[in-house]
Amino acid sequence: MKFIIVGMGNFGAYLAARLTDKGHEVIGIDSDMAKIEAVKEKVTHTICMNATDRQAVKNLPIRETDVVLIAIGEDMGASIMATAVFKELKAKRIISRSITHTHETVIKAIGIDEIIHPEEETAERLAKKLEMKGVIDSFDISDGYNIVEVAAPAEFVGKTIGETAVRNRFNVNILTIIKVRNRPNLFGNMQERQKVLGVVNAQTMIEENDILVLFGDIKDIQKILDLNEE
């Protein structure tokens, strides 16, 4: 896929580098040459330009780009103007970063429905991890439903998923299992490695140190976490 990412701050630069690593074609844009210099070896293409300048932006390969992401994180005015320019130039898909509630309201008025809040989302995930003992990571779906990574309760170890009866007892599904093993690295030191099993079934065995990826209402997931407190 082809991406244009506007704003090479911490969030935009990291995203651009990750997408490039995964084999996608990425154009990273920023008006600050220092930021462009910092990422030019990590991103497919980098351009120092003002993304609020319609004449400059229209020279980009917008029609061939699958996603334009406005990742500007400080200058609300520049973010809004850049979003409007790409919208006017008929970008196929625009995702815009929201800084404040007012910012989001204006972006929606422009006609952008895909809006992200990376700081809020990261803080929410960390809050859940700190608040709920045993949570390794989490992802909110909607209306209280979450995908949560939790350490396998001792009660589940040595049993198959079917034997735990987790769905009937807790109204929660185990989506997959992450196997955690300590193996030596190139220097001979033990290092934690993770392997995702993929699609699991009722016969899949749960072992010590496994991480369960659960889906369900957060209140029901909490009941599984409480097993480790008993």
C-alpha positions as CSV (number, residue, x, y, z in Angstrom):
1,M,0.0,0.0,0.0
2,K,1.0,3.7,-0.4
3,F,0.8,6.2,2.4
4,I,1.4,9.9,2.8
5,I,2.0,10.9,6.4
6,V,2.0,14.6,7.3
7,G,3.9,15.5,10.4
8,M,7.2,13.8,11.4
9,G,6.9,14.3,15.1
10,N,7.3,11.3,17.4
11,F,4.0,9.7,16.4
12,G,4.2,10.4,12.7
13,A,7.8,9.4,12.4
14,Y,7.4,6.1,14.3
15,L,4.3,5.2,12.2
16,A,6.1,6.0,8.9
17,A,9.1,4.0,9.9
18,R,7.0,1.0,11.0
19,L,4.9,1.0,7.7
20,T,8.1,1.2,5.7
21,D,9.6,-1.7,7.6
22,K,6.5,-3.7,6.8
23,G,7.1,-3.2,3.0
24,H,4.7,-0.3,2.3
25,E,5.6,2.8,0.3
26,V,5.5,5.8,2.6
27,I,6.0,9.5,1.9
28,G,6.8,11.4,5.1
29,I,6.2,15.1,5.0
30,D,7.2,17.9,7.4
31,S,8.0,21.6,7.1
32,D,10.9,21.2,9.6
33,M,14.0,20.1,7.7
34,A,15.6,18.8,11.0
35,K,12.7,16.3,11.4
36,I,13.0,15.2,7.8
37,E,16.8,14.6,8.2
38,A,16.1,12.5,11.3
39,V,13.8,10.1,9.5
40,K,15.1,10.1,5.9
41,E,17.0,6.8,6.4
42,K,13.9,5.1,7.9
43,V,11.1,6.1,5.5
44,T,10.7,5.3,1.8
45,H,10.5,8.9,0.7
46,T,10.8,12.2,2.7
47,I,9.8,15.7,1.6
48,C,10.3,19.0,3.4
49,M,7.3,21.0,2.5
50,N,4.4,23.0,3.9
51,A,1.3,20.7,3.7
52,T,-1.0,23.7,4.0
53,D,0.2,25.0,0.6
54,R,-2.3,23.6,-2.0
55,Q,0.1,24.3,-4.9
56,A,2.8,22.2,-3.3
57,V,0.5,19.4,-2.2
58,K,-1.2,18.9,-5.5
59,N,2.2,17.8,-7.0
60,L,2.1,14.7,-4.6
61,P,0.9,11.4,-6.0
62,I,-2.5,11.7,-4.2
63,R,-4.5,9.7,-6.6
64,E,-2.2,6.7,-6.3
65,T,-2.0,6.9,-2.5
66,D,-4.2,4.6,-0.4
67,V,-4.2,6.5,2.8
68,V,-3.2,10.1,3.8
69,L,-2.7,10.5,7.5
70,I,-2.4,13.9,9.1
71,A,-0.3,13.3,12.1
72,I,0.5,16.9,13.1
73,G,0.5,17.0,16.9
74,E,1.0,20.6,18.0
75,D,-0.2,23.1,15.5
76,M,-4.0,22.8,15.3
77,G,-4.3,25.4,12.6
78,A,-1.8,23.6,10.3
79,S,-3.5,20.3,11.0
80,I,-6.9,21.6,10.0
81,M,-5.6,23.4,6.9
82,A,-3.6,20.4,5.7
83,T,-6.7,18.1,6.2
84,A,-8.8,20.6,4.2
85,V,-6.2,20.7,1.4
86,F,-6.0,16.9,1.0
87,K,-9.8,16.7,1.2
88,E,-10.2,19.3,-1.6
89,L,-7.7,17.4,-3.7
90,K,-9.8,14.3,-3.3
91,A,-7.5,11.9,-1.4
92,K,-9.0,8.4,-1.3
93,R,-8.9,8.0,2.4
94,I,-7.9,10.6,5.1
95,I,-7.2,9.8,8.7
96,S,-6.6,12.8,10.9
97,R,-5.1,13.2,14.4
98,S,-7.2,15.1,16.9
99,I,-5.5,17.3,19.4
100,T,-8.6,18.8,21.2
101,H,-12.3,18.4,21.2
102,T,-12.6,21.7,19.2
103,H,-10.1,20.4,16.7
104,E,-12.1,17.2,16.2
105,T,-15.3,19.2,15.7
106,V,-13.7,21.2,12.9
107,I,-12.2,18.1,11.3
108,K,-15.6,16.4,11.3
109,A,-17.1,19.6,9.7
110,I,-14.6,19.2,6.9
111,G,-16.0,15.8,6.2
112,I,-13.4,13.5,7.9
113,D,-14.8,10.6,9.8
114,E,-11.6,8.7,10.6
115,I,-10.1,10.5,13.6
116,I,-7.4,9.2,15.9
117,H,-6.4,10.2,19.5
118,P,-3.0,8.4,20.0
119,E,-2.2,10.0,23.3
120,E,-5.7,9.3,24.8
121,E,-5.7,5.7,23.4
122,T,-2.2,5.0,24.9
123,A,-3.2,6.5,28.2
124,E,-6.3,4.4,28.3
125,R,-4.4,1.2,27.6
126,L,-1.8,2.1,30.3
127,A,-4.5,3.0,32.8
128,K,-6.2,-0.4,32.3
129,K,-2.8,-2.1,32.7
130,L,-2.1,-0.3,35.9
131,E,-5.6,-0.5,37.3
132,M,-6.4,-4.2,36.6
133,K,-3.8,-6.5,38.0
134,G,-2.7,-9.2,35.5
135,V,-3.5,-7.2,32.4
136,I,-0.5,-7.1,30.0
137,D,-2.2,-5.1,27.3
138,S,-5.7,-4.1,26.2
139,F,-7.6,-2.7,23.2
140,D,-11.1,-1.1,23.6
141,I,-13.6,-2.2,21.0
142,S,-16.8,-0.4,22.0
143,D,-19.5,-0.2,24.8
144,G,-17.3,-1.9,27.4
145,Y,-16.0,-4.7,25.2
146,N,-12.3,-5.2,25.1
147,I,-9.5,-7.4,23.7
148,V,-7.2,-8.0,26.7
149,E,-4.0,-9.9,27.1
150,V,-3.8,-11.5,30.5
151,A,-1.4,-14.0,32.3
152,A,-3.1,-17.4,32.3
153,P,-4.6,-18.0,35.7
154,A,-3.0,-21.0,37.6
155,E,-6.4,-22.7,37.6
156,F,-6.3,-22.9,33.7
157,V,-2.7,-24.2,33.5
158,G,-2.6,-27.8,32.3
159,K,-6.1,-27.7,30.9
160,T,-7.4,-27.4,27.4
161,I,-9.5,-24.3,26.5
162,G,-12.5,-26.6,26.4
163,E,-11.8,-27.9,29.9
164,T,-11.7,-24.4,31.3
165,A,-15.3,-23.8,30.1
166,V,-14.3,-20.1,30.0
167,R,-17.1,-19.1,27.6
168,N,-19.9,-20.7,29.7
169,R,-18.4,-19.6,33.1
170,F,-17.4,-16.1,32.2
171,N,-19.0,-15.2,28.9
172,V,-15.5,-14.6,27.5
173,N,-13.8,-16.0,24.4
174,I,-10.1,-16.9,24.2
175,L,-9.1,-15.5,20.8
176,T,-5.5,-16.9,20.8
177,I,-2.6,-17.8,23.1
178,I,0.8,-16.2,23.2
179,K,3.5,-18.6,24.2
180,V,6.3,-17.0,26.2
181,R,9.6,-18.8,26.4
182,N,13.1,-17.8,27.5
183,R,15.8,-18.7,25.0
184,P,19.4,-17.7,24.6
185,N,20.2,-14.8,22.3
186,L,23.4,-14.4,20.1
187,F,25.4,-13.5,23.2
188,G,24.2,-16.5,25.2
189,N,22.0,-14.5,27.5
190,M,18.5,-15.7,28.2
191,Q,15.9,-13.5,26.4
192,E,12.1,-13.7,26.5
193,R,10.5,-14.7,23.2
194,Q,6.9,-14.7,22.2
195,K,5.0,-16.8,19.7
196,V,1.4,-16.3,18.8
197,L,-0.4,-19.7,18.2
198,G,-2.9,-18.2,15.7
199,V,-6.4,-19.7,15.7
200,V,-7.0,-21.9,18.8
201,N,-9.7,-24.5,19.5
202,A,-11.2,-26.4,22.4
203,Q,-8.3,-28.9,22.3
204,T,-5.6,-26.2,22.6
205,M,-3.6,-26.7,25.9
206,I,-2.9,-23.8,28.2
207,E,0.6,-24.0,29.8
208,E,2.5,-22.1,32.5
209,N,3.5,-18.6,31.5
210,D,1.0,-18.5,28.6
211,I,-0.6,-15.2,27.8
212,L,-4.3,-15.4,27.0
213,V,-5.9,-13.0,24.5
214,L,-9.4,-12.5,25.7
215,F,-12.5,-10.9,24.2
216,G,-15.5,-9.8,26.2
217,D,-17.1,-7.3,28.5
218,I,-14.4,-5.8,30.8
219,K,-16.5,-6.8,33.9
220,D,-16.5,-10.4,32.8
221,I,-12.7,-10.3,32.0
222,Q,-12.2,-8.9,35.5
223,K,-13.7,-12.1,37.0
224,I,-11.0,-14.2,35.2
225,L,-8.3,-11.8,36.6
226,D,-9.8,-12.3,40.1
227,L,-9.0,-16.0,39.9
228,N,-5.3,-15.2,40.5
229,E,-6.3,-13.4,43.7
230,E,-8.1,-16.5,45.2
